Amino acid sequence: MSINFSRNRAQLFYENLIGAAPEDLINMREEFKNHMLTINEAEQLKTLLNKDAVDFFYNGVLSFSEGIDAVFQKRFSWATIKLYYAVYYLIRATLASKEIAILRCRSMFRLVARAGEKPYGSTNRKYNTTHEGTINHYRDMFNFSDRLLSNKIEDNDAYEWLMNAREIVNYRSVSFSEPDCLEIWDYFSHCIDEGTLSNALSELETDSYIMCFQEEYAVVAIPIKRMQQTIVDMLTSGILQNLSEDRTLFLKSVIGYDERSLSVLSEIFT
C-alpha cells in the first residue's frame, strides 16, 4: 500500500544535513549525534520550525476540538484519547515555537536552533518512544517555568497523569466504558445532564491552576491550561496569525463554538 504523507520539516532538514535517507538513519547515528549547526543551518532550521509549529498547533487544536465535542456527546473514552493527543501536539507546537526541534534517531533527541548546537539525547528508555520522549525533553527544559508541572495529582505530574488516563482507555481496558464512564468523568457527565458544561469549561479557563490538579476536573482542565500556554507561545513568536482561515473555520465548526456558547479558544476564533 502506498500512502503519500508529509513528515515534519525539522526532521527532514536535519536528515538532509547529514546526508541520511530515512531508511539509513539508524546506521548514521554517530553522524546524527555529532553534527554541529552552523549559523546558516540554524537560521534555516528556525524558519522550518516556525512552519512546523503552526502544523503541530493545528493538530493540537483539532484534537482538542474533537475531544470537547466528544465530551458534549458523552463519548468519554474518545474524549480522553483526543484530549491527551491535544496536549502532546500542543507541547510539540510550544517547543517548535521556541525554536527547539524534536528529532528521532532510534530514540528522541532535542536540538536548539542555534549555531554550535548539536542534538541532545539520553540513554534512559523513557526517551525512546515519540510521545514519552518528547514530553520528557519538554519537562527537562521547562520543569520550573510550566505551571502544569508545579504540582502533582497523587504521585504524577499533570502530563504523566493524562498519559496514564489515555493508556487506561486505549490499552489496558478490555473495552470502552460507554454508556458508563471512568470516575474522572463523573463531574462532566453531571454537567451535561444539568446543561452546565459550557459554564464549567469557562470556569476551568479562568481557574488559577488549582482545578487542573484535582482529579475530578483534571482530564479537561489540563488540556485547557496547556492550550492557553501554547496560544501565548504562538502569539509571542508571532506565528499564530499563520493559522489559515480555512483551518480556523473548520476548527470552529468541529468544536461547535457558537452554538455551544464557548469562550475557550477565543484568541483564535475572534
BALOVO-508696 format. One record per residue: residue number from 1; x, y, z of N, C-alpha, C in turn. Coordinates in pm, 1 decimal. Layout:
<rs>
  num       n_u       n_v       n_w      ca_u      ca_v      ca_w       c_u       c_v       c_w
  NUM         X         Y         Z         X         Y         Z         X         Y         Z
...
</rs>
This chain:
<rs>
  num       n_u       n_v       n_w      ca_u      ca_v      ca_w       c_u       c_v       c_w
    1      84.9    -119.5       0.0       0.0       0.0       0.0      88.2     124.2       0.0
    2      57.1     218.6     -85.4     134.5     341.8     -96.0      49.2     459.0     -49.9
    3      96.7     527.1      53.5      26.3     644.3     105.7     124.6     760.4     110.4
    4      90.4     870.0      45.9     175.9     987.4      48.3     145.4    1071.5     171.6
    5     249.2    1114.7     241.5     230.0    1199.4     358.4     353.0    1286.9     377.1
    6     336.3    1393.1     452.2     445.3    1486.9     477.9     500.4    1465.5     617.8
    7     632.0    1453.5     628.8     696.7    1443.3     759.1     731.2    1583.2     807.9
    8     763.5    1594.7     937.8     791.4    1729.2     987.8     920.4    1782.9     926.6
    9     918.8    1911.2     901.6    1024.5    1975.9     824.8    1159.4    1970.7     895.0
   10    1158.9    1985.4    1027.6    1285.1    1986.2    1101.9    1357.5    1852.5    1088.7
   11    1283.6    1743.0    1099.1    1343.6    1610.2    1085.3    1402.4    1591.9     945.5
   12    1326.2    1626.5     843.2    1373.9    1613.6     705.8    1498.0    1699.0     682.0
   13    1495.9    1821.2     732.5    1608.6    1912.3     715.2    1735.0    1854.5     777.8
   14    1723.1    1803.4     899.6    1842.2    1752.3     967.3    1894.5    1626.1     898.7
   15    1806.1    1540.1     854.1    1849.6    1421.0     780.2    1925.8    1461.3     654.7
   16    1876.6    1563.8     585.0    1945.6    1611.6     465.2    2081.4    1671.7     498.4
   17    2090.4    1740.1     612.6    2218.0    1799.2     653.2    2327.7    1694.9     665.1
   18    2293.1    1580.4     722.3    2395.3    1477.1     744.2    2397.6    1374.5     631.0
   19    2315.3    1398.0     527.9    2315.5    1309.6     412.4    2257.3    1172.8     437.8
   20    2154.0    1166.5     521.3    2095.2    1037.4     559.1    1955.5    1022.7     500.4
   21    1933.3     913.5     429.3    1797.4     876.7     390.5    1728.2     817.8     512.7
   22    1595.6     831.0     523.5    1525.7     780.3     643.0    1558.7     636.0     676.4
   23    1570.5     551.0     573.4    1597.1     409.4     598.9    1740.8     382.8     644.5
   24    1830.2     481.5     625.1    1970.5     464.5     664.7    2004.6     538.7     793.4
   25    1907.6     608.1     851.5    1936.6     699.5     961.6    1998.5     628.6    1081.3
   26    1945.8     512.6    1118.3    1997.6     441.6    1235.5    2143.9     404.6    1216.8
   27    2182.7     374.0    1093.8    2322.1     338.5    1066.5    2413.9     459.8    1068.9
   28    2356.2     579.0    1071.5    2435.2     702.5    1076.5    2414.3     773.3    1210.1
   29    2396.0     695.8    1314.0    2365.7     751.8    1446.3    2476.6     843.7    1497.0
   30    2602.0     807.9    1473.0    2712.7     891.8    1520.2    2713.6    1026.2    1448.0
   31    2693.1    1022.8    1316.7    2684.4    1148.6    1241.8    2566.2    1231.6    1291.1
   32    2455.2    1164.4    1318.3    2335.8    1231.8    1368.7    2365.5    1303.5    1500.1
   33    2431.7    1236.8    1591.7    2455.2    1292.8    1725.5    2561.5    1401.6    1725.9
   34    2652.1    1400.4    1630.3    2770.8    1484.8    1641.2    2775.2    1602.0    1544.4
   35    2676.8    1613.3    1455.2    2677.2    1729.2    1365.7    2646.2    1855.8    1445.7
   36    2725.9    1960.0    1422.9    2707.9    2086.8    1493.4    2654.1    2190.9    1395.5
   37    2547.5    2256.8    1433.5    2483.6    2353.2    1344.2    2572.3    2473.5    1316.2
   38    2577.1    2514.7    1189.5    2640.2    2640.6    1153.0    2538.2    2753.8    1170.5
   39    2584.6    2876.7    1156.5    2493.3    2991.1    1167.2    2383.6    2981.6    1062.1
   40    2422.0    2951.5     938.7    2324.2    2943.3     830.2    2225.6    2828.5     851.9
   41    2275.8    2714.0     896.4    2188.4    2599.6     922.3    2088.8    2628.9    1033.5
   42    2136.1    2698.5    1137.3    2047.4    2732.7    1248.9    1934.9    2824.6    1202.5
   43    1966.4    2919.9    1117.1    1864.0    3011.8    1066.9    1763.0    2938.9     979.1
   44    1811.1    2847.9     896.3    1718.7    2768.7     813.9    1627.2    2683.2     901.6
   45    1685.1    2624.4    1006.0    1606.3    2539.5    1095.5    1499.3    2621.0    1167.9
   46    1531.5    2742.9    1209.1    1433.0    2828.7    1275.3    1312.0    2853.5    1185.1
   47    1338.6    2882.3    1059.0    1230.0    2907.1     964.1    1140.0    2785.2     950.9
   48    1200.2    2667.9     942.5    1122.9    2544.5     928.9    1046.3    2512.5    1056.8
   49    1105.7    2540.9    1171.5    1037.2    2515.8    1298.6     913.9    2604.2    1314.0
   50     921.0    2726.9    1264.8     802.9    2813.6    1269.4     687.2    2752.7    1190.1
   51     719.6    2692.5    1076.5     615.7    2627.4     995.7     565.5    2500.2    1063.4
   52     657.8    2422.1    1118.9     616.7    2302.0    1192.1     527.4    2338.0    1310.1
   53     560.7    2448.4    1377.9     483.1    2489.3    1495.6     336.9    2512.2    1459.3
   54     311.8    2575.1    1345.5     173.7    2601.9    1303.4     100.2    2471.0    1276.8
   55     167.5    2375.6    1213.2     102.8    2246.6    1185.8      78.0    2167.8    1314.0
   56     176.0    2166.5    1403.6     155.0    2099.3    1532.6      40.1    2165.1    1609.0
   57      36.0    2298.0    1603.8     -69.8    2370.7    1674.0    -206.6    2334.9    1616.0
   58    -215.4    2330.3    1485.0    -341.4    2290.6    1421.6    -382.7    2151.1    1466.9
   59    -288.2    2057.6    1468.5    -318.4    1922.1    1516.0    -369.3    1924.6    1659.7
   60    -305.6    2008.9    1741.5    -345.5    2018.4    1881.4    -484.6    2075.8    1898.6
   61    -514.1    2182.9    1825.2    -646.1    2245.8    1837.7    -754.5    2154.8    1780.5
   62    -724.2    2085.0    1670.7    -822.4    1992.7    1614.0    -850.1    1877.5    1710.4
   63    -745.6    1821.8    1768.9    -764.7    1713.8    1866.6    -844.5    1763.1    1986.5
   64    -813.1    1883.8    2033.2    -886.6    1943.4    2144.9   -1033.6    1963.6    2108.0
   65   -1058.2    2017.0    1989.0   -1195.6    2043.3    1944.7   -1275.4    1914.2    1935.3
   66   -1213.2    1810.7    1879.1   -1280.3    1680.9    1870.0   -1304.3    1622.0    2008.5
   67   -1208.8    1644.9    2099.3   -1224.7    1595.7    2235.7   -1339.1    1662.8    2308.9
   68   -1346.5    1795.3    2298.2   -1455.3    1868.1    2364.4   -1589.8    1831.5    2302.4
   69   -1593.1    1816.8    2170.3   -1716.6    1772.9    2105.1   -1759.1    1635.4    2156.9
   70   -1662.3    1546.2    2176.8   -1693.4    1413.0    2230.4   -1746.4    1421.5    2372.8
   71   -1694.0    1515.5    2451.7   -1744.7    1533.6    2588.4   -1892.9    1570.0    2584.1
   72   -1928.3    1666.5    2500.2   -2068.5    1708.5    2490.0   -2160.0    1592.4    2452.7
   73   -2104.2    1494.4    2380.2   -2184.5    1379.7    2337.9   -2169.1    1259.1    2431.2
   74   -2101.8    1279.9    2544.0   -2078.7    1174.6    2643.3   -2001.0    1055.5    2586.5
   75   -1917.3    1082.2    2488.6   -1826.3     979.2    2437.6   -1692.5     998.5    2508.8
   76   -1689.8     962.4    2636.0   -1578.0     998.9    2722.3   -1449.7     922.3    2691.6
   77   -1461.3     801.9    2638.2   -1339.7     727.5    2603.6   -1263.1     800.0    2493.3
   78   -1333.8     836.0    2385.8   -1268.0     908.6    2278.1   -1223.7    1046.3    2323.6
   79   -1300.6    1107.7    2411.5   -1261.1    1238.3    2464.4   -1127.4    1228.7    2537.0
   80   -1108.4    1123.4    2615.9    -982.2    1103.7    2687.9    -866.2    1094.3    2590.3
   81    -884.6    1014.8    2486.8    -778.3     994.8    2387.8    -748.5    1124.2    2312.9
   82    -852.7    1190.5    2266.0    -833.7    1312.7    2188.3    -771.0    1424.7    2271.2
   83    -813.2    1439.4    2395.9    -758.1    1546.4    2479.3    -612.7    1519.0    2515.5
   84    -577.9    1392.2    2531.9    -435.7    1359.2    2551.3    -355.1    1398.5    2427.1
   85    -403.7    1360.4    2308.6    -332.0    1394.6    2186.0    -321.1    1545.5    2168.9
   86    -423.4    1617.7    2210.4    -417.3    1763.5    2204.7    -298.3    1815.0    2283.7
   87    -281.9    1764.5    2404.7    -171.0    1808.8    2489.8     -37.1    1774.7    2425.9
   88     -25.3    1654.9    2371.7     100.2    1615.2    2306.2     134.2    1710.5    2191.4
   89      39.2    1734.8    2103.1      66.9    1822.0    1988.7      92.1    1966.3    2031.6
   90      24.7    2011.3    2135.2      46.9    2147.5    2183.5     185.7    2162.5    2243.6
   91     235.3    2058.5    2308.9     373.6    2060.7    2357.5     470.0    2068.0    2239.8
   92     443.9    1989.9    2134.8     528.2    1996.9    2015.0     525.7    2137.5    1955.7
   93     407.9    2199.3    1952.1     395.7    2334.6    1898.1     474.2    2434.3    1981.8
   94     463.4    2423.0    2113.2     538.4    2512.5    2201.3     688.2    2498.3    2179.1
   95     737.4    2375.7    2174.4     880.4    2354.1    2152.0     924.2    2415.2    2019.6
   96     849.2    2389.3    1913.3     886.1    2443.1    1782.3     880.7    2595.6    1781.3
   97     781.6    2653.3    1849.4     770.7    2799.5    1854.7     887.3    2862.0    1929.7
   98     948.3    2784.8    2016.8    1065.3    2830.5    2092.0    1195.6    2787.4    2024.9
   99    1184.3    2743.2    1898.4    1298.5    2707.2    1813.7    1375.6    2588.3    1869.2
  100    1299.4    2489.0    1915.1    1356.4    2363.5    1964.4    1297.5    2250.5    1881.3
  101    1383.9    2177.3    1812.1    1339.7    2064.8    1729.7    1344.8    1936.7    1811.3
  102    1244.8    1853.2    1792.2    1246.5    1717.9    1847.4    1270.9    1623.0    1730.3
  103    1380.6    1549.2    1737.5    1424.0    1463.6    1627.6    1429.4    1318.7    1672.8
  104    1411.5    1229.2    1577.1    1418.4    1085.6    1608.0    1535.1    1020.6    1535.2
  105    1613.3     946.1    1611.0    1712.8     854.6    1555.1    1718.5     737.2    1652.3
  106    1629.3     644.0    1633.6    1601.5     531.6    1723.9    1531.2     580.5    1849.6
  107    1591.2     675.2    1922.4    1524.8     739.2    2036.2    1506.1     887.0    2003.1
  108    1453.1     962.6    2098.1    1421.0    1102.5    2073.1    1533.2    1194.6    2121.1
  109    1562.9    1294.7    2038.7    1664.2    1395.6    2069.3    1599.7    1533.7    2061.1
  110    1661.6    1629.8    2126.5    1619.8    1768.6    2109.7    1737.5    1847.7    2054.1
  111    1705.6    1946.4    1971.9    1808.1    2028.7    1908.7    1761.7    2173.3    1909.2
  112    1835.4    2257.9    1977.3    1806.8    2401.4    1978.6    1860.7    2461.9    1849.5
  113    1780.0    2540.4    1781.9    1819.9    2600.1    1653.9    1912.4    2718.8    1678.9
  114    2036.0    2687.1    1710.3    2135.5    2789.1    1743.1    2271.7    2739.9    1696.3
  115    2349.9    2827.7    1641.4    2482.2    2790.1    1592.1    2564.7    2726.1    1703.5
  116    2631.2    2615.6    1670.4    2714.1    2545.1    1767.2    2641.9    2436.0    1843.0
  117    2510.1    2425.7    1825.3    2432.4    2323.2    1895.9    2431.5    2192.4    1816.7
  118    2421.6    2082.1    1889.9    2402.3    1951.4    1827.9    2295.6    1876.0    1906.0
  119    2239.5    1770.0    1850.2    2128.8    1700.3    1916.8    2167.8    1647.4    2054.2
  120    2074.1    1661.0    2147.4    2094.0    1607.8    2282.3    1995.7    1493.8    2304.6
  121    2049.3    1379.9    2347.3    1965.5    1264.5    2376.4    1997.5    1206.5    2512.2
  122    1932.4    1096.7    2543.9    1951.0    1030.2    2672.4    1947.3     879.7    2650.6
  123    2022.9     807.7    2732.7    2018.9     661.1    2726.9    1901.9     605.0    2807.0
  124    1833.1     690.4    2881.5    1716.5     646.9    2958.3    1607.1     600.4    2862.7
  125    1551.2     483.5    2888.0    1449.8     427.5    2797.9    1324.6     514.2    2789.9
  126    1306.7     605.0    2886.6    1189.9     693.0    2884.0    1196.1     794.8    2769.9
  127    1308.7     797.7    2699.7    1323.0     887.0    2584.8    1313.8     810.8    2452.8
  128    1278.1     683.1    2458.3    1278.4     600.1    2337.5    1157.6     623.7    2247.6
  129    1039.8     638.0    2306.8     918.6     648.9    2226.0     888.1     795.2    2193.1
  130     815.8     814.4    2085.0     790.9     950.3    2036.0     720.2    1036.7    2139.6
  131     611.0     987.9    2195.4     532.2    1069.9    2288.2     603.7    1089.3    2421.3
  132     641.9     979.5    2485.2     706.5     991.1    2615.8     839.3    1064.5    2603.9
  133     915.5    1035.5    2498.4    1043.4    1103.1    2479.7    1027.3    1252.2    2461.3
  134     929.4    1291.8    2381.0     903.4    1434.2    2358.7     865.2    1504.1    2488.7
  135     772.9    1445.4    2562.1     726.9    1506.9    2686.8     840.2    1514.5    2788.3
  136     925.8    1414.0    2793.3    1038.5    1417.6    2886.5    1139.9    1525.0    2848.5
  137    1165.9    1542.1    2719.4    1254.5    1651.6    2677.7    1193.4    1785.9    2716.0
  138    1064.2    1800.9    2693.9     996.4    1924.9    2732.8    1008.4    1947.2    2883.2
  139     983.1    1843.2    2960.2     989.8    1853.9    3105.9    1130.7    1893.7    3151.2
  140    1232.3    1837.1    3088.7    1370.7    1870.9    3124.1    1397.8    2019.7    3107.4
  141    1339.9    2079.2    3004.6    1370.1    2218.0    2972.5    1280.7    2318.1    3045.0
  142    1157.1    2278.4    3077.4    1060.1    2375.6    3128.6     997.5    2334.3    3261.8
  143    1066.0    2248.9    3333.9    1012.7    2198.7    3460.5     983.7    2310.1    3560.6
  144    1063.0    2416.6    3555.7    1047.4    2523.2    3655.1     963.1    2640.3    3605.1
  145     927.5    2641.5    3477.7     850.0    2754.2    3424.5     707.4    2716.7    3385.7
  146     679.8    2589.2    3363.0     545.1    2545.1    3326.3     464.7    2520.0    3453.3
  147     358.6    2596.3    3471.4     279.2    2583.4    3594.2     206.9    2449.4    3602.2
  148     189.1    2381.9    3490.0     130.5    2248.1    3493.7     226.0    2145.6    3554.7
  149     351.9    2184.7    3571.5     449.8    2097.4    3636.2     480.9    2143.0    3778.3
  150     400.7    2234.6    3830.8     427.7    2291.1    3963.2     366.2    2210.9    4076.6
  151     284.5    2111.3    4043.3     217.5    2031.6    4145.8     192.8    1893.1    4088.9
  152     135.4    1805.1    4169.0     110.4    1668.1    4125.2     -33.7    1627.4    4153.9
  153     -78.6    1528.6    4081.4    -205.3    1461.8    4109.8    -166.9    1325.2    4162.9
  154    -189.5    1304.4    4291.3    -132.9    1188.5    4360.2      18.7    1193.9    4341.7
  155      80.7    1096.6    4274.0     226.2    1097.1    4259.5     271.7    1135.2    4119.8
  156     180.6    1179.2    4034.9     214.3    1207.7    3895.4     198.9    1355.2    3863.4
  157     288.1    1405.9    3776.3     264.5    1541.3    3728.2     150.0    1537.6    3627.4
  158     106.0    1653.9    3584.2     -15.0    1662.6    3501.5      -3.4    1581.6    3372.9
  159     113.6    1586.0    3310.0     129.6    1516.1    3182.8     133.8    1365.1    3202.9
  160     200.6    1320.8    3307.4     200.9    1177.0    3338.9      59.7    1128.5    3369.5
  161     -13.3    1206.8    3445.6    -149.4    1167.3    3483.6    -238.1    1151.5    3360.6
  162    -231.2    1249.4    3269.1    -315.6    1242.5    3150.0    -272.1    1128.5    3058.5
  163    -141.8    1105.3    3048.3     -93.0     993.1    2968.7    -142.2     860.8    3026.1
  164    -141.6     848.3    3157.7    -192.1     726.2    3221.5    -341.1     707.1    3193.8
  165    -417.8     816.5    3199.4    -561.6     807.6    3171.1    -584.9     758.6    3029.1
  166    -509.5     813.2    2935.9    -522.3     770.0    2796.5    -483.1     623.7    2780.1
  167    -376.5     579.6    2847.4    -332.4     440.5    2833.8    -433.3     343.3    2893.9
  168    -499.8     384.5    3001.4    -605.6     300.1    3058.8    -715.7     278.1    2955.5
  169    -757.4     386.2    2891.1    -865.6     377.1    2792.6    -820.7     302.7    2667.4
  170    -700.3     336.9    2618.8    -654.6     287.5    2489.3    -598.9     144.9    2492.5
  171    -533.0     109.8    2602.6    -457.3     -15.0    2605.2    -496.7    -112.3    2715.9
  172    -521.5     -61.0    2834.4    -536.3    -151.4    2949.1    -678.4    -204.0    2965.8
  173    -776.0    -122.7    2933.1    -915.3    -167.7    2945.7    -951.5    -257.4    2828.1
  174   -1026.8    -362.5    2857.3   -1064.5    -456.1    2751.7   -1162.6    -393.4    2653.3
  175   -1237.7    -292.5    2699.0   -1331.0    -223.8    2609.4   -1354.1     -82.1    2659.5
  176   -1410.6       1.1    2574.0   -1452.5     133.9    2616.4   -1567.5     119.9    2716.2
  177   -1584.5     220.7    2799.8   -1677.9     208.6    2912.3   -1818.7     259.6    2883.4
  178   -1840.0     324.1    2767.1   -1972.2     378.0    2736.1   -2078.7     267.7    2736.0
  179   -2198.0     295.4    2784.8   -2253.3     427.4    2822.5   -2211.8     475.4    2961.5
  180   -2131.1     396.4    3033.4   -2077.4     443.0    3160.9   -1950.8     524.4    3134.3
  181   -1881.7     563.2    3240.3   -1757.0     638.0    3222.7   -1665.3     613.5    3341.2
  182   -1536.8     640.4    3320.3   -1442.3     636.1    3431.1   -1478.9     744.2    3532.5
  183   -1438.1     723.3    3657.5   -1471.8     819.2    3763.6   -1421.4     959.5    3733.0
  184   -1311.8     970.2    3659.5   -1256.0    1102.5    3629.2   -1350.9    1186.4    3543.6
  185   -1453.5    1123.4    3487.0   -1550.5    1194.9    3403.7   -1682.8    1221.5    3474.9
  186   -1697.1    1179.7    3598.7   -1826.2    1192.1    3668.1   -1875.9    1336.4    3673.7
  187   -1787.1    1429.1    3707.1   -1826.6    1569.6    3719.2   -1880.0    1622.5    3586.2
  188   -1810.5    1592.0    3478.0   -1850.4    1643.7    3347.0   -1977.6    1576.4    3297.2
  189   -1994.9    1449.3    3329.6   -2119.8    1380.9    3294.7   -2238.4    1448.3    3363.9
  190   -2218.3    1484.5    3490.2   -2323.4    1555.1    3564.9   -2350.7    1692.0    3502.6
  191   -2244.6    1762.6    3461.2   -2263.4    1893.7    3398.0   -2346.5    1882.9    3270.6
  192   -2322.7    1778.0    3193.6   -2400.8    1758.7    3071.1   -2547.5    1735.8    3105.4
  193   -2571.0    1653.2    3204.9   -2709.3    1626.1    3246.9   -2780.0    1753.1    3292.6
  194   -2704.0    1842.7    3356.4   -2761.3    1966.5    3409.2   -2760.0    2080.4    3307.4
  195   -2696.4    2058.8    3191.9   -2688.0    2163.7    3090.9   -2591.5    2274.4    3125.5
  196   -2488.4    2243.6    3205.5   -2395.5    2347.0    3253.0   -2252.4    2325.8    3204.1
  197   -2232.9    2241.7    3102.9   -2095.9    2210.4    3061.6   -2021.7    2332.8    3009.3
  198   -2086.3    2417.3    2930.3   -2019.8    2537.7    2878.9   -1972.8    2626.5    2993.1
  199   -2054.3    2640.7    3096.3   -2014.6    2719.9    3213.4   -1897.5    2655.3    3286.2
  200   -1898.1    2522.3    3294.6   -1788.3    2451.1    3360.6   -1657.7    2472.2    3285.4
  201   -1663.2    2471.2    3152.9   -1543.0    2495.2    3072.6   -1490.9    2636.7    3094.6
  202   -1581.0    2732.7    3103.7   -1540.5    2871.4    3130.0   -1473.5    2884.2    3265.9
  203   -1524.7    2812.0    3364.1   -1464.8    2815.0    3497.5   -1323.5    2757.9    3494.6
  204   -1302.3    2652.9    3417.3   -1168.6    2594.4    3406.5   -1072.5    2689.6    3336.6
  205   -1122.7    2767.3    3242.0   -1039.3    2865.8    3172.5    -983.9    2970.2    3268.8
  206   -1068.5    3018.8    3357.9   -1029.2    3128.3    3446.9    -965.6    3080.1    3576.3
  207    -966.1    2950.4    3599.2    -908.0    2894.7    3720.7    -757.3    2919.2    3724.2
  208    -704.9    2950.3    3841.3    -562.9    2982.9    3856.6    -481.1    2858.6    3892.8
  209    -483.7    2759.5    3806.0    -402.5    2637.8    3819.2    -425.9    2565.9    3952.2
  210    -550.7    2554.8    3990.2    -587.9    2476.4    4108.3    -666.7    2352.8    4065.6
  211    -768.9    2374.1    3983.7    -856.2    2263.3    3944.3    -784.6    2160.3    3856.5
  212    -679.9    2202.9    3786.2    -608.3    2108.5    3699.9    -532.5    2003.2    3779.9
  213    -517.0    2023.8    3910.0    -451.7    1923.7    3995.1    -552.0    1848.1    4082.7
  214    -678.9    1866.5    4054.3    -784.1    1792.9    4125.0    -843.9    1690.9    4028.9
  215    -845.3    1565.4    4070.5    -876.2    1455.6    3979.3   -1014.3    1466.3    3914.5
  216   -1109.1    1527.4    3981.5   -1244.1    1533.3    3923.4   -1252.9    1630.1    3805.5
  217   -1154.9    1721.3    3792.2   -1155.3    1818.3    3682.9   -1039.8    1798.8    3584.4
  218    -936.0    1727.2    3624.1    -806.7    1730.7    3555.5    -812.0    1690.3    3409.0
  219    -896.0    1593.5    3373.9    -894.4    1539.8    3237.8    -929.7    1645.9    3133.0
  220   -1003.1    1748.4    3172.2   -1033.0    1860.0    3082.0    -951.7    1983.7    3119.2
  221    -927.2    2003.1    3247.5    -855.6    2122.8    3292.9    -712.3    2126.9    3241.2
  222    -644.6    2013.0    3239.8    -505.8    2009.6    3191.8    -498.1    2051.9    3045.0
  223    -577.7    1993.7    2955.2    -572.6    2039.4    2815.7    -607.5    2186.9    2797.5
  224    -701.9    2238.1    2876.0    -736.6    2379.8    2863.9    -618.2    2467.5    2902.7
  225    -551.7    2436.1    3012.1    -437.0    2516.5    3055.0    -320.4    2503.1    2957.5
  226    -301.2    2381.8    2904.6    -194.5    2363.1    2805.6    -225.0    2445.2    2680.5
  227    -351.6    2447.8    2640.4    -392.1    2527.4    2524.7    -362.8    2675.2    2548.1
  228    -397.8    2725.1    2665.6    -372.8    2865.7    2695.4    -224.2    2898.2    2688.8
  229    -141.1    2811.4    2742.2       3.4    2834.9    2740.6      57.6    2835.8    2598.1
  230      13.6    2740.5    2517.6      66.2    2731.8    2381.5      19.2    2848.6    2296.3
  231    -103.9    2894.1    2316.5    -150.5    3012.8    2244.4     -60.6    3132.2    2275.9
  232     -24.8    3150.1    2402.1      67.2    3258.4    2440.1     200.8    3241.7    2368.8
  233     252.1    3119.3    2364.5     380.0    3094.2    2297.4     371.4    3126.7    2148.3
  234     260.3    3090.6    2085.8     242.6    3118.7    1942.9     229.9    3268.8    1917.3
  235     160.5    3338.6    2006.2     148.9    3483.8    1993.7     283.8    3551.2    2014.2
  236     357.4    3506.8    2114.8     488.6    3564.1    2144.5     583.8    3547.5    2026.8
  237     574.3    3433.7    1960.2     661.3    3406.1    1845.5     611.7    3472.2    1717.6
  238     492.0    3531.2    1721.7     437.6    3599.1    1605.1     391.0    3507.3    1494.8
  239     357.2    3382.4    1529.0     319.8    3286.8    1424.1     175.5    3237.3    1435.7
  240     102.8    3279.5    1538.6     -37.2    3237.0    1549.4    -117.3    3283.0    1427.8
  241     -81.4    3399.8    1374.9    -152.0    3455.6    1259.3    -134.7    3370.4    1133.9
  242     -40.2    3276.7    1137.1     -16.0    3192.4    1020.0    -111.4    3073.4    1010.9
  243    -197.6    3058.0    1111.1    -302.1    2956.4    1102.0    -405.0    3005.5    1000.6
  244    -423.6    2930.0     893.9    -504.1    2977.5     781.4    -651.7    2991.2     818.2
  245    -721.1    3074.3     741.4    -862.9    3099.2     768.2    -946.8    2973.4     748.7
  246    -914.4    2893.5     645.8    -994.9    2773.4     623.1    -978.1    2673.2     735.8
  247    -856.6    2663.1     788.8    -835.6    2576.0     904.9    -912.0    2628.2    1026.1
  248    -907.0    2759.6    1047.6    -974.9    2819.6    1162.1   -1125.5    2795.2    1156.1
  249   -1183.9    2815.1    1040.4   -1328.2    2793.3    1025.1   -1365.0    2647.2    1047.5
  250   -1280.3    2557.1     999.5   -1307.4    2415.2    1019.8   -1302.0    2380.2    1168.1
  251   -1200.1    2429.8    1238.0   -1187.8    2403.9    1381.8   -1310.1    2455.5    1456.8
  252   -1354.5    2573.2    1419.0   -1469.6    2634.3    1486.1   -1594.5    2549.4    1468.3
  253   -1607.9    2488.2    1350.7   -1725.0    2403.4    1326.0   -1716.2    2272.3    1402.8
  254   -1595.5    2218.2    1416.8   -1578.3    2089.9    1486.3   -1617.1    2101.7    1633.2
  255   -1573.0    2209.0    1698.2   -1599.0    2223.6    1841.4   -1739.3    2278.5    1868.1
  256   -1808.6    2324.5    1763.2   -1941.6    2382.8    1783.4   -1934.0    2509.5    1865.6
  257   -1840.5    2597.5    1827.8   -1804.4    2712.3    1910.9   -1921.9    2805.3    1937.8
  258   -1992.4    2845.4    1833.5   -2100.2    2944.0    1850.5   -2225.5    2883.0    1912.0
  259   -2267.9    2768.4    1859.3   -2393.0    2709.3    1907.3   -2383.8    2663.1    2051.9
  260   -2260.9    2635.1    2100.4   -2244.7    2592.7    2239.7   -2201.6    2708.1    2330.7
  261   -2193.3    2827.9    2274.0   -2159.0    2949.0    2351.3   -2029.2    2930.6    2429.1
  262   -1925.7    2884.1    2358.0   -1797.1    2859.4    2422.3   -1710.4    2984.2    2417.0
  263   -1619.2    2995.7    2512.2   -1522.4    3105.5    2510.5   -1379.4    3054.7    2498.9
  264   -1357.4    2926.0    2527.5   -1224.8    2869.3    2509.9   -1185.7    2884.0    2362.8
  265   -1059.3    2913.2    2337.4   -1005.7    2937.6    2202.7   -1049.2    3071.7    2144.7
  266   -1091.0    3163.9    2229.5   -1137.9    3293.8    2179.6   -1027.1    3369.7    2106.4
  267    -900.7    3346.4    2143.5    -789.1    3414.5    2075.6    -778.4    3372.1    1929.6
  268    -831.2    3255.2    1898.6    -823.9    3203.8    1762.0    -948.2    3239.9    1682.5
  269   -1063.4    3234.3    1747.7   -1190.4    3243.4    1675.7   -1250.4    3383.2    1672.4
  270   -1191.4    3479.4    1741.4   -1248.0    3614.6    1739.7   -1144.3    3715.3    1694.1
</rs>
